[in-house]
């Protein structure tokens, strides 16, 4: 090292600088995990990143955008995995892991949809999407204590009355 160059400290960066923060968020958005990025010497430890989020609002916004883009990246990887997996079991495992990660990072966009509505007549409408990929029914709506609406993926609907509900035998649902 020449005398006119400043000495660099050893170890990872801990002092915030925009260049490091921008590169970190860029790589995060491309699907890298916080853990894998912080394992390199290029970026600080995870706790330092969390400290930066608390201390620097611009970085917090940049980090949030990167996380949202990371969820989009994972969703796209699911498609790639679905068509490129050579082993169905491994492909399914990878896709499930990516779906889970995307749903936790961006639950409003990729999470299971649950809606609850209430009106003055004390009826409650509960709608949810069944997350199992092979389920023939996509949406169940419980509109009142005596009515259930079932809608499949094609949009066909059926109403089940209270008497029909009482006749339904409970079943055990298992997932392979």
C-alpha positions, 0 to 999 in steps of 0.5 A: 500500500502506498503512502498516499492511500489511506489505510483500510481497516480490517473486517466488515463495514459497519459505518453506513454509506449509501453505496454499500446500502444500495448494493446490498438492497440491489442484491437482496432484490435479486433473491439473495438472502440477508443471511447469505449477503451478511456472510460475505466480507462486503456487507456488515452483520445482520444486526448492523443492517437492522440498525441501519433500518432503524437509524436511516429512513431512506435506507428503510424505504429502500430495504422495504422495496428490495424485500418486495422485489425479492418476493416477486423474484421468488414468485418468478423462480416458482415458475422456473422451478415448475418447468425445469425440475428434473425430480418432481419431489425436489421441485415440489419442495423447492416451489413450496419453500419459495411460495412460503418465503414469498408469502411471508415477505409480501403477505398482501400480495402472495399470502393466503387471502382472508377477508372478514366482513360484518354488517348490522344484521349480525351476519358475518362473511368470511372468505378464504382461499384454500392454499392447496394446489389440488383442491377442487374448491378455491373459495369458501364463503360463510355468509351466515350461520346457516349458509355456505357458498362454495366457488371453484376455480372456474367461477361456478358457485353452489350454496349449501343450506344449514340442513345440508351442512348438518348432514356432512360427515367430518373428514380428516384432511391430510397433505401428501 
